[in-house]
């Protein structure tokens, strides 16, 4: 390891040289309290900025060990420290001048959710923070004094204010730890009390707008119906009350604009923990929950959808169903089966984004189109079996069909943004409006052994023909040049294939999508062999991610800033939407 004075000497020696000379700076340098690593240097001042990291021994950082002993408190502390670092860096970005991205200092920008990110990681011995810097230049000529200003003046201030406990507000750090413990306590209580979700009284559910996830001011705070009010005694906050939604089938109804979808959206987001002040800190849902919807045109591969769709006119086998262009009903059926494979125990469904013919068939339609002419068994007739035979609960928003009242265990009416438990009164009405007897096919659990394959990413030139993904033709391994590019929060490309995740609605951060791109690339290059099933591949990935973190899938000699851990459900969803042979 070289010293910081060595770095100063090297900077002086390359001043005014051509920009590629910056690459000589790669390496690790001791800066007293921390070490600075220059991991990757950009090719020119207009390219993506350079990747840097700092590492501080935990003894030097000085945070109490109980704050990072458990996974949930460690992630919360990492999130808090990254936010502190972001605030400090903001004051210095572009204060060093030059061409292109010169002077840019950037770290991961966190949203309202608390996510495990590569931007800040705590291990048994060290705290590592990763960020990017635009190395300064005049034109394409190195401006070393400006980079020296960043590394020797700006960065030490940011590091010491952000990552040394003695410079932190101790009470604020303690509150982060307390909130993480309280949120974990609620998650454990859900399982003990057979609850699918919990929404605290006084929670603020509405968001500012479609482009801002911050809480809306001057809105009606959440207040639980008395019949569903659940009392919890949290380790730090103490007693709180709220609406406990039991496992089973819960129906949310009400007039338009009365808050049905707002409640459902808050519950969907409850698979993640939220920061203090978000308004949904104590809105907690089963962390395996999945939002289901129809997706016209999506790719489906080898899925057993026979539980919902059978006897197609074209005689296509629905026990192993594939299509490059699924209909709304077929895509929703496939999503349910895929989510079962992903281990989900709770489904969120909004009637507005579902295929109508998949959800329910009214009495009149059943008289006109007889059962043996209709290949679809609607969700209405499967929801109860999904719960009693597989333990999967459903929380459903509906407003057009009264048939759902008959299958619901709990019925919540949203009335001017306030929930009212109308279960008892509606169940009495159900006796006056009985459903016609349904000739529902027997419930059989889907069975599939889906082998994961990939498109042929190989070069079509003769020297690549016939070679395996890592085989150089003579048995030697050769490097793949499979590239990924994350376009936005919901789409990325891998090779020439595009993966569209716009309807995977619980993806909450651009960095999760970037991580999914890296995970899929890693699987294509190392795990997908035409023999392993999709489930086997994902389980292998999850084990490696759990033990080694996201660094295992990066495909580089260093771990970059800008990746956030997705849930297993989103990994399955990504792989299922990857168009392959």
Residue, then its C-alpha position, 0 to 999 in steps of 0.5 A: x500500500x502506498x501513502x497519500x504523499x506518494x499519491x501527491x507526487x504521482x499527481x504532480x508528475x502527470x499534470x498536463x499530460x494526456x488524460x489516459x495517464x490518470x490510469x497510473x493512479x490506480x491503487x490503494x493509498x493510506x490516508x491516516x484514518x482511512x485508506x483510499x482506493x482508486x478502483x477504475x479510471x475513466x477513459x476521458x473527461x466525458x466518459x462515465x466517472x471514475x470509481x473510488x472507495x474508502x475503507x475505515x476500520x470499524x475500531x476507527x469509525x467507532x460505532x457501537x457494535x450492537x448497531x451492526x451485529x444483526x443484518x437488519x440493523x447493519x443495513x439500516x446503519x449503512x443506509x443512514x451513513x450513505x445518506x450522510x455521505x451524500x449530504x456532505x458530498x453535495x456541497x463539494x460536487x463540481x467545486x473542482x473545475x474542468x471539462x466534461x464531468x470534471x469535478x463531479x463527486x457522486x454517491x448513491x441517492x437513496x429513496x424512502x426505502x432502506x436498501x442494502x447497497x454497494x455504496x456503503x457496506x459494513x463487514x466484520x472489520x471494515x466500513x467501505x464507502x464507494x463513490x464516483x469522481x469525475x477526474x478533472x481535465x482541461x480539454x483532454x489534458x490532465x488538471x492534477x491540482x484540481x483532482x488533488x483538491x478533491x482527494x486531499x481537501x474535499x474528501x477528508x472532510x466528507x469522510x470524517x463528518x460522515x463515517x466517524x461516530x464521534x462526529x455524528x449526532x449520537x441520538x440520531x444514530x441511536x434512533x436509526x438503530x431503534x427504528x430498525x429493531x422496531x420494524x424487525x419486531x413487527x415483521x416477527x409479530x406478523x408471523x406469530x399472530x398470523x397477520x399478513x400486514x400491519x398498518x399503524x394508526x396515524x400513518x401517512x399513506x398518500x404520496x406527494x405525486x407520481x414522481x415523488x415518493x415523499x409523504x403528502x402533507x395535509x392528508x387524512x392520517x390512517x386510523x384503524x377500524x376498532x374491530x381490526x385494531x391490533x396493539x403491539x409493544x415495540x422494544x423501543x417505541x413502546x405501545x403502538x396500535x394499528x390495523x392488523x390484516x389477518x392471513x386469508x382473503x381480504x377485500x378492499x372496496x369503496x367508491x372511486x377516489x376514496x383511498x383503496x389503491x392508496x392503501x394497497x400501494x402502501x401495503x405493497x411498499x411494506x415489503x421494505x422498511x422505510x426511513x423515519x418521517x416517511x409516514x409508512x415506517x410502521x406499515x409492514x407487510x409479509x416480505x415475500x408479498x408480490x403485486x400481481x397484474x396482467x401484462x399483455x405481450x409478456x414472454x412466458x416460458x414452460x409455466x404450468x398454468x393448468x390451474x387456471x387455463x385448460x382445454x384451449x381450442x388449439x389443444x396447446x398444453x397448458x401444463x408446460x405453456x410457452x408464448x412470446x406474446x401472452x394475453x392479459x389473462x394468460x400473463x396473470x395466470x403465469x405470474x401467480x404460478x411463478x410467484x408460488x415458485x418464488x416462495x410468495x405467501x401473499x398476493x396483492x391484486x388491484x382489479x383495475x390492473x387485472x384481466x377482467x375475464x381472469x378474475x371473475x365471470x358473472x352469472x349472466x356470462x356463465x349462462x351465455x358461455x357454458x363452462x365447457x366452452x370457457x378454458x379459464x377458471x377465474x381467480x375467484x374460484x381459486x383464491x380460497x384453495x390457494x389459501x387453504x391448500x398452499x397458505x397463500x393469502x390475498x389482499x384484493x382491491x375491487x369495485x365492480x363485482x360483488x362476487x368477491x364478497x362471497x370469498x372474502x374473510x375480511x371486507x374493508x370499505x375505504x370511506x373518505x380515506x378511512x377504513x371501515x370493517x363491513x365484513x359482518x353486514x356484507x356477509x348477511x347480504x351475501x345470503x340474499x345474493x348467493x353465487x350460482x353453483x360453480x363446476x370448478x375443476x379440482x385444484x391441483x398444484x402446478x408442477x414444472x421443472x423449467x430448464x433455464x436457457x439463454x439466447x446465443x450471445x456468442x459472436x457469429x464469426x467462425x472462431x466462436x462457432x460451436x463453443x460453449x459459454x466459457x469454452x475456448x474450443x480447446x477446453x480453455x476458458x475464455x472471457x465473455x464480452x456480454x454487456x449490460x446497460x441499465x436504461x431506467x428503473x424498469x428496463x435494461x439490456x443484456x447483449x442484444x436482448x432487452x428485459x422489460x420490468x415495468x410491471x414488476x411494481x415493487x421494484x423501487x430503485x434504479x440500483x435494484x434494476x442495475x443489480x438485476x442486470x448484473x445478476x442475470x449476466x452472471x447467471x448467463x455466464x456461470x450458472x445457466x447450462x441448459x441442465x439446471x432449472x430456473x429454481x435451482x439457478x436462483x437458489x444458487x444465486x441467493x446463496x452466493x449473494x447472501x454469503x458474498x454480497x453483490x460483489x460476486x456478480x459484478x464481473x469486475x476486479x472491484x465492487x462498483x457503487x450503484x447496486x442495491x439488493x433486490x428481493x428474491x421475488x424480483x430476481x425470479x420476475x427478472x429471469x421469467x421475463x428474460x426472453x430466451x430460447 
